[in-house]
Amino acid sequence: MSTLGFKFPAEQRKTYITDLEETWYLPLLAKTKNLPLQSVKRNNFGQYAMAVNYLTSVLEEATAINKVAIYNIDHMAQLRFWGADVVALLNRSLAGNFSDMKVGQCKYTLLLNAKGGVQDDMILMKLAEAEFIIVINAGHDITDMVEIDGVKQELIADIDRIMANKLPSEEVLAQDISDQLVKIDIQGPLSFKLIKELYGAEVLKNRSNPDKNMNYFCFNEFEKAGHKYLISRTGYTNRWGWELYIPVATAVEDCKAIISKALEFGGLLVGLGGRDENRISAGAYGLPLMGQEYDPQHTPIHAPLFDAAVDMNKPDFVGKNALATEMANGATKQLSIVVSEGIVSHRAMYKDGKRLGSVTSSIISPNVSHAMRLAIGSKRKNVNDEHGTAAIGMGWFYAALFALDNEGKFVSEKHGQPVRIPLEFYKEDAEGKPVGTPILGYATMEGISAATAAKPLKNIENL
């Protein structure tokens, strides 16, 4: 069978602007911030060599979201699907419903396997009645049989998983167009000002009603100097911001202009570390990450974006039967935010000696308030200091911790105070028993900082 996914790369890949980061941004950042010039620490993410942070610390980059944060997201891939039967194929292959999508709309959804496990999460943009662009996660563009850490495994690209569901009679074509676009995300309250100054206020307007601003989960297409761009508003960080798809021909020029303007506004180019903090810290639930909260072995039931991503009323889609069975059997698990005195990645969560679940993500955050840090009950000076830090994370609990009110909503506060459920985070031995001294923390639904992605743009358009 012919495949559309790429072969496993012999070496870690570079994004289109990796060299620009090294040869232009680092010297500029060193000069602007009076920092010593040094090489960037990079981690393998989706077979790309991605910066964890640049010359600025992870904590500095995490706070950039309060002004304007720029993310090199060019390791994510863009897939184009088109043809008379494209909606039928996408409805059969993905968990969302695309029948009523309008041109210019975006939709978040999941690609599941037959057991309901998450293969990937993604954003769809409807370009025309029979044409979509799908934005997928890094590394999900590879179809190959590989050996990783001594274990042989088969990788199947999202484009091939979807096209495998096409019926012989259906007219659908697909193409990976990632080599044509460079994806840069511009997030934070000054994102409106930055884009307006570089591209004009009209690119941020409602395509159907130019007197109004762009709606949440919509996108625009525009031209500049004869080149076509896409700009979407889907809340990559759960805060105000946009995702810009730049034509390769102008990418270096555009990226220099965007990053320079961000530095002028007090913002930064943000690496993987700051990005991880940003996606967890906004709102009461945070944003799940593929490979952490989502994976092929676990279903997304009771993840915070389940209702937005999955339409159980559709006649059928890959994984629906497994989800329906789990829900009928009374699935009780829940994904929640945790606050802790230190990093607790992959530790088990205990309360009163009972194991409640395990942590999927954890990172030190500069955005945890002093009151939230004091509530941990830690003896650590850095936690209790007025300008200290604590860790934030996400974890899957076997059962929901928070009580339900009469309307079936979780009780997140009592008597005007947030509900914080104390937890102990333990390492475990080979038999799954807790060992060593626990790290202290709690589960909460109060959120670390406000989720602003869907709030009216009038709040930031005149900043």
C-alpha positions as CSV (number, residue, x, y, z in Angstrom):
1,M,0.0,0.0,0.0
2,S,1.4,3.4,-0.9
3,T,1.9,5.8,2.0
4,L,1.9,9.6,2.3
5,G,3.8,9.8,5.6
6,F,7.6,10.4,5.7
7,K,10.3,7.9,6.6
8,F,11.9,8.1,10.0
9,P,14.7,10.7,9.8
10,A,18.3,9.5,10.1
11,E,19.0,12.6,12.2
12,Q,16.9,15.0,14.3
13,R,15.2,17.5,12.0
14,K,15.4,21.3,12.1
15,T,12.5,23.6,11.9
16,Y,12.6,26.2,9.1
17,I,13.9,28.9,11.5
18,T,16.3,26.8,13.7
19,D,19.3,28.3,12.0
20,L,17.7,31.8,12.4
21,E,17.4,31.1,16.1
22,E,21.1,30.3,16.4
23,T,22.6,32.9,14.1
24,W,20.3,35.9,14.5
25,Y,18.0,35.6,17.6
26,L,20.6,34.5,20.1
27,P,23.0,37.4,19.4
28,L,20.1,39.8,19.3
29,L,18.8,38.4,22.6
30,A,22.2,38.6,24.2
31,K,22.6,42.2,23.2
32,T,19.1,43.2,24.2
33,K,19.2,41.5,27.6
34,N,22.9,41.9,28.3
35,L,23.4,38.2,28.5
36,P,26.4,36.0,27.6
37,L,26.1,34.3,24.3
38,Q,26.0,30.5,24.5
39,S,24.5,27.5,22.7
40,V,20.9,26.5,23.2
41,K,19.9,23.4,25.1
42,R,17.7,21.4,22.7
43,N,15.5,18.3,23.2
44,N,14.1,15.8,20.7
45,F,10.4,16.6,20.2
46,G,8.7,14.7,17.4
47,Q,12.2,14.0,15.8
48,Y,12.9,17.8,15.8
49,A,15.7,19.4,17.7
50,M,13.7,22.0,19.7
51,A,14.9,24.6,22.1
52,V,13.9,24.0,25.8
53,N,14.7,27.7,26.4
54,Y,17.0,30.2,24.8
55,L,19.4,32.4,26.8
56,T,16.6,33.5,29.0
57,S,15.4,31.0,31.7
58,V,12.3,28.8,31.4
59,L,10.7,30.9,34.1
60,E,11.4,34.2,32.3
61,E,10.0,32.8,29.1
62,A,6.9,31.5,30.9
63,T,6.1,35.0,32.2
64,A,6.4,36.4,28.6
65,I,2.8,35.3,28.0
66,N,1.8,38.2,30.2
67,K,3.0,40.6,27.4
68,V,3.6,38.7,24.2
69,A,5.1,35.3,23.7
70,I,6.4,34.0,20.3
71,Y,6.5,30.2,19.7
72,N,8.4,28.5,16.9
73,I,5.7,25.8,16.2
74,D,7.1,24.8,12.8
75,H,7.7,21.3,14.0
76,M,3.9,20.8,13.8
77,A,2.7,19.6,10.4
78,Q,-0.1,20.8,8.1
79,L,-2.1,18.4,6.0
80,R,-4.4,19.4,3.1
81,F,-7.4,17.2,2.4
82,W,-9.8,17.9,-0.5
83,G,-12.3,16.3,-2.8
84,A,-16.1,15.7,-3.1
85,D,-16.2,13.2,-0.3
86,V,-13.7,14.8,2.1
87,V,-16.3,15.6,4.8
88,A,-17.6,12.0,4.8
89,L,-14.0,10.7,5.2
90,L,-13.2,13.1,8.1
91,N,-16.4,12.3,9.9
92,R,-15.6,8.6,9.7
93,S,-12.0,9.0,10.7
94,L,-12.1,11.6,13.4
95,A,-14.1,12.1,16.6
96,G,-15.5,15.5,15.8
97,N,-18.4,16.4,13.5
98,F,-17.5,18.5,10.4
99,S,-20.8,18.4,8.5
100,D,-21.9,21.8,9.6
101,M,-18.6,23.6,9.6
102,K,-18.5,26.9,7.8
103,V,-15.7,28.2,5.6
104,G,-13.4,30.1,7.8
105,Q,-14.1,28.1,10.9
106,C,-11.7,25.9,13.0
107,K,-12.4,22.8,15.0
108,Y,-10.5,20.9,17.6
109,T,-10.7,17.1,17.5
110,L,-9.1,13.8,18.1
111,L,-7.8,10.9,16.0
112,L,-8.5,7.7,17.9
113,N,-7.6,4.1,17.5
114,A,-10.2,1.3,17.6
115,K,-9.8,1.0,21.4
116,G,-10.6,4.7,21.9
117,G,-7.0,5.6,22.7
118,V,-5.7,8.9,21.4
119,Q,-3.4,8.8,18.4
120,D,-3.2,12.5,18.1
121,D,-5.1,15.8,18.7
122,M,-5.5,18.4,16.0
123,I,-7.1,21.5,14.6
124,L,-9.1,21.5,11.4
125,M,-9.5,24.7,9.2
126,K,-12.2,24.7,6.5
127,L,-10.8,26.5,3.5
128,A,-13.7,25.7,1.1
129,E,-16.7,23.4,0.9
130,A,-14.6,20.5,-0.1
131,E,-11.2,21.5,1.3
132,F,-9.6,21.4,4.8
133,I,-6.2,21.9,6.3
134,I,-5.4,19.8,9.4
135,V,-2.7,20.9,11.8
136,I,-1.2,17.9,13.6
137,N,1.5,17.4,16.3
138,A,5.2,16.9,15.7
139,G,6.3,13.4,14.7
140,H,2.8,12.4,13.6
141,D,3.9,12.8,9.9
142,I,6.1,9.6,9.9
143,T,5.1,6.2,8.5
144,D,7.8,3.6,9.1
145,M,8.9,0.5,11.0
146,V,11.6,1.7,13.5
147,E,13.5,0.5,16.5
148,I,13.5,3.0,19.4
149,D,15.4,2.2,22.6
150,G,15.7,-1.4,21.4
151,V,12.0,-1.9,20.8
152,K,10.6,-2.3,17.3
153,Q,7.5,-0.3,16.6
154,E,5.3,0.7,13.7
155,L,4.7,4.4,13.2
156,I,1.8,5.4,11.0
157,A,1.4,9.1,10.0
158,D,-2.0,10.8,10.7
159,I,-2.4,11.3,7.0
160,D,-2.2,7.6,6.4
161,R,-4.4,6.7,9.3
162,I,-7.1,8.9,7.8
163,M,-6.7,7.9,4.2
164,A,-6.9,4.2,5.2
165,N,-10.6,4.8,6.0
166,K,-11.4,6.1,2.5
167,L,-13.8,3.9,0.5
168,P,-12.8,2.9,-3.0
169,S,-15.7,4.9,-4.5
170,E,-14.8,8.1,-2.6
171,E,-13.1,11.1,-4.1
172,V,-10.6,12.4,-1.6
173,L,-7.0,13.5,-2.1
174,A,-4.4,14.4,0.7
175,Q,-1.1,16.1,0.8
176,D,1.4,17.1,3.5
177,I,2.0,20.8,2.8
178,S,4.3,21.5,5.8
179,D,7.1,22.4,3.4
180,Q,5.1,25.3,2.1
181,L,4.2,27.0,5.4
182,V,6.1,28.1,8.5
183,K,4.0,28.1,11.7
184,I,4.7,30.8,14.3
185,D,2.3,31.5,17.2
186,I,1.8,34.9,18.7
187,Q,0.2,34.9,22.1
188,G,-0.6,37.2,25.0
189,P,-2.4,40.5,25.5
190,L,0.0,42.5,23.2
191,S,-0.5,40.0,20.4
192,F,-3.2,42.1,18.8
193,K,-1.0,45.2,18.8
194,L,1.9,43.2,17.3
195,I,-0.1,41.7,14.5
196,K,-1.8,45.0,13.7
197,E,1.4,46.9,13.4
198,L,3.0,44.3,11.1
199,Y,0.1,43.1,9.0
200,G,-2.7,45.6,9.5
201,A,-5.8,45.5,11.7
202,E,-7.9,44.1,8.8
203,V,-6.3,40.6,9.2
204,L,-7.8,40.4,12.7
205,K,-11.4,41.2,11.6
206,N,-14.4,39.0,11.2
207,R,-14.4,37.8,7.5
208,S,-18.2,38.0,7.3
209,N,-18.5,41.3,9.2
210,P,-15.4,43.4,8.9
211,D,-16.8,45.9,11.4
212,K,-16.2,43.3,14.1
213,N,-13.2,41.4,15.3
214,M,-12.4,37.8,14.4
215,N,-14.4,35.3,16.4
216,Y,-12.8,32.6,18.5
217,F,-12.0,29.4,16.6
218,C,-12.0,31.1,13.2
219,F,-9.3,31.9,10.7
220,N,-8.6,34.4,8.0
221,E,-6.6,34.3,4.7
222,F,-4.7,37.4,3.5
223,E,-2.1,38.4,1.1
224,K,1.1,40.5,1.6
225,A,3.4,41.3,-1.3
226,G,1.8,38.7,-3.4
227,H,2.1,35.9,-0.9
228,K,-0.7,34.1,0.9
229,Y,-1.0,33.8,4.7
230,L,-3.3,32.1,7.1
231,I,-4.0,33.4,10.6
232,S,-6.2,31.5,13.1
233,R,-7.5,32.3,16.6
234,T,-7.7,28.9,18.5
235,G,-6.1,29.7,21.8
236,Y,-2.9,27.7,21.6
237,T,-2.1,28.8,25.2
238,N,-5.7,29.2,26.3
239,R,-5.0,32.9,26.2
240,W,-5.5,35.7,23.7
241,G,-3.5,35.1,20.6
242,W,-3.1,33.9,17.1
243,E,-1.4,31.1,15.0
244,L,0.3,32.5,11.9
245,Y,1.0,30.3,8.9
246,I,3.7,32.1,6.9
247,P,4.7,31.3,3.3
248,V,8.2,29.8,3.1
249,A,9.3,32.5,0.6
250,T,9.0,35.3,3.3
251,A,9.5,33.3,6.5
252,V,12.9,34.6,7.5
253,E,11.9,38.2,6.9
254,D,8.5,37.7,8.7
255,C,10.0,35.9,11.7
256,K,12.7,38.6,12.2
257,A,10.0,41.3,12.2
258,I,7.7,39.4,14.6
259,I,10.5,38.5,17.1
260,S,12.0,42.0,17.0
261,K,8.6,43.6,17.7
262,A,8.0,41.1,20.5
263,L,11.3,42.1,22.1
264,E,10.4,45.8,21.7
265,F,7.1,45.1,23.6
266,G,8.9,43.3,26.4
267,G,8.1,39.8,25.1
268,L,10.3,36.8,24.2
269,L,10.7,33.9,21.9
270,V,9.6,31.0,24.1
271,G,11.0,27.5,24.1
272,L,9.5,24.1,25.0
273,G,9.8,24.7,28.8
274,G,7.9,28.0,28.9
275,R,5.3,26.6,26.4
276,D,4.7,23.6,28.8
277,E,4.1,26.0,31.7
278,N,1.8,28.2,29.6
279,R,-0.5,25.4,28.4
280,I,-0.9,24.0,32.0
281,S,-1.3,27.4,33.8
282,A,-4.3,28.9,32.0
283,G,-7.8,28.2,33.2
284,A,-9.2,25.7,35.7
285,Y,-8.2,22.6,33.7
286,G,-5.1,23.4,31.6
287,L,-4.6,22.0,28.1
288,P,-3.8,18.3,27.6
289,L,-0.6,17.4,25.6
290,M,-0.3,14.5,23.2
291,G,2.2,12.1,24.6
292,Q,1.6,13.2,28.2
293,E,-2.1,13.5,29.1
294,Y,-3.1,11.9,25.8
295,D,-1.7,8.6,24.5
296,P,-2.8,5.6,22.4
297,Q,-3.4,3.4,25.5
298,H,-5.8,5.7,27.3
299,T,-9.1,7.2,26.2
300,P,-9.9,10.9,26.5
301,I,-13.1,10.5,28.5
302,H,-13.3,13.2,31.2
303,A,-10.4,15.2,29.8
304,P,-11.4,18.9,29.8
305,L,-11.8,19.2,26.0
306,F,-13.7,15.9,25.5
307,D,-17.0,17.6,24.7
308,A,-15.4,20.0,22.2
309,A,-13.4,17.3,20.4
310,V,-15.8,14.3,20.4
311,D,-19.4,14.0,19.0
312,M,-20.9,10.8,20.4
313,N,-24.1,11.6,18.4
314,K,-22.4,10.8,15.1
315,P,-23.5,7.5,13.6
316,D,-19.9,6.1,13.7
317,F,-16.2,7.0,13.9
318,V,-13.1,5.1,14.7
319,G,-13.0,4.4,18.4
320,K,-16.7,5.3,19.1
321,N,-17.7,1.8,20.2
322,A,-14.9,1.7,22.7
323,L,-15.8,5.1,24.1
324,A,-19.5,4.2,24.3
325,T,-18.7,1.0,26.2
326,E,-16.5,2.7,28.7
327,M,-19.1,5.5,29.3
328,A,-21.8,2.9,29.7
329,N,-19.8,1.1,32.3
330,G,-19.5,4.3,34.3
331,A,-16.1,5.8,33.6
332,T,-15.0,7.8,36.7
333,K,-11.5,9.0,35.8
334,Q,-10.8,12.7,35.7
335,L,-7.9,14.9,34.5
336,S,-7.1,17.7,37.0
337,I,-4.5,20.4,37.7
338,V,-2.1,19.8,40.7
339,V,0.1,22.2,42.5
340,S,3.2,20.9,44.3
341,E,6.3,22.0,46.2
342,G,8.5,20.5,43.5
343,I,8.4,18.7,40.2
344,V,6.3,15.4,40.4
345,S,6.4,14.1,36.9
346,H,5.2,10.5,36.7
347,R,4.8,10.2,40.5
348,A,1.8,8.5,42.0
349,M,-0.8,10.6,43.8
350,Y,-1.9,9.6,47.3
351,K,-4.3,10.8,49.9
352,D,-4.6,9.3,53.3
353,G,-2.5,6.3,52.2
354,K,-4.7,5.6,49.1
355,R,-3.4,5.8,45.6
356,L,-5.6,8.1,43.6
357,G,-3.8,8.2,40.2
358,S,-0.6,9.4,38.6
359,V,0.9,12.6,37.3
360,T,1.3,13.1,33.6
361,S,3.0,16.5,33.4
362,S,4.8,18.8,36.0
363,I,6.9,21.9,35.7
364,I,8.1,24.7,37.9
365,S,6.0,27.8,37.4
366,P,6.6,31.5,38.3
367,N,2.9,32.2,38.0
368,V,1.7,30.4,41.2
369,S,0.5,33.1,43.6
370,H,2.0,33.4,47.1
371,A,-1.4,32.3,48.7
372,M,-1.5,29.2,46.5
373,R,2.1,28.3,47.4
374,L,1.5,28.8,51.2
375,A,-1.5,26.5,50.9
376,I,0.8,23.6,50.1
377,G,2.1,23.5,53.7
378,S,5.7,23.2,52.4
379,K,8.8,23.8,54.5
380,R,10.8,24.8,51.4
381,K,12.0,28.4,51.5
382,N,11.7,28.9,47.8
383,V,8.1,27.9,47.9
384,N,7.2,30.1,50.8
385,D,9.2,33.1,49.7
386,E,7.1,36.1,48.6
387,H,8.6,35.8,45.1
388,G,9.1,32.1,45.1
389,T,8.0,29.3,42.8
390,A,6.1,26.0,42.9
391,A,5.4,23.3,40.4
392,I,2.2,22.9,38.5
393,G,1.1,19.8,36.6
394,M,-1.7,17.6,35.4
395,G,-2.7,14.1,36.5
396,W,-5.2,11.4,35.8
397,F,-7.3,10.5,38.8
398,Y,-9.1,7.2,39.0
399,A,-12.2,9.0,40.2
400,A,-13.3,12.7,40.3
401,L,-12.1,14.3,43.5
402,F,-14.5,17.2,43.6
403,A,-18.1,17.0,44.7
404,L,-20.9,17.8,42.4
405,D,-23.6,20.4,43.0
406,N,-27.3,20.2,42.2
407,E,-26.6,21.1,38.6
408,G,-24.0,18.4,38.2
409,K,-21.1,20.9,38.2
410,F,-18.0,20.4,40.2
411,V,-17.8,22.3,43.5
412,S,-14.6,24.3,43.0
413,E,-15.1,26.7,45.9
414,K,-16.8,26.9,49.3
415,H,-17.7,30.1,51.2
416,G,-15.8,32.1,48.6
417,Q,-12.6,30.1,49.1
418,P,-11.1,27.6,46.5
419,V,-11.4,23.9,47.3
420,R,-7.8,22.5,47.5
421,I,-7.5,18.7,48.1
422,P,-4.2,17.8,49.8
423,L,-2.1,15.2,48.1
424,E,1.2,13.4,48.6
425,F,3.3,12.6,45.5
426,Y,5.4,9.4,45.8
427,K,7.9,7.6,43.8
428,E,7.1,3.8,43.6
429,D,9.2,0.7,43.6
430,A,9.0,-2.2,41.1
431,E,6.0,-3.6,43.0
432,G,4.2,-0.3,42.8
433,K,4.6,0.5,46.5
434,P,5.3,4.1,47.6
435,V,8.9,4.7,48.6
436,G,10.9,7.7,50.0
437,T,9.7,11.0,51.2
438,P,6.6,12.4,49.5
439,I,6.4,15.8,47.8
440,L,3.5,17.8,49.1
441,G,0.8,19.5,47.1
442,Y,-2.9,19.6,46.2
443,A,-5.5,19.3,43.5
444,T,-7.4,22.4,42.6
445,M,-9.8,23.8,40.0
446,E,-9.1,27.5,40.7
447,G,-6.6,27.8,37.9
448,I,-3.1,29.3,38.0
449,S,-4.0,32.2,35.7
450,A,-7.0,33.3,33.7
451,A,-8.0,31.6,30.5
452,T,-8.6,34.5,28.1
453,A,-8.6,32.9,24.7
454,A,-12.3,33.1,24.1
455,K,-12.8,36.5,25.7
456,P,-13.8,39.5,23.5
457,L,-10.8,41.1,21.7
458,K,-12.0,44.6,22.8
459,N,-10.1,43.8,26.0
460,I,-6.8,44.0,24.2
461,E,-7.3,45.8,20.8
462,N,-6.3,49.2,22.2
463,L,-3.4,48.1,24.4
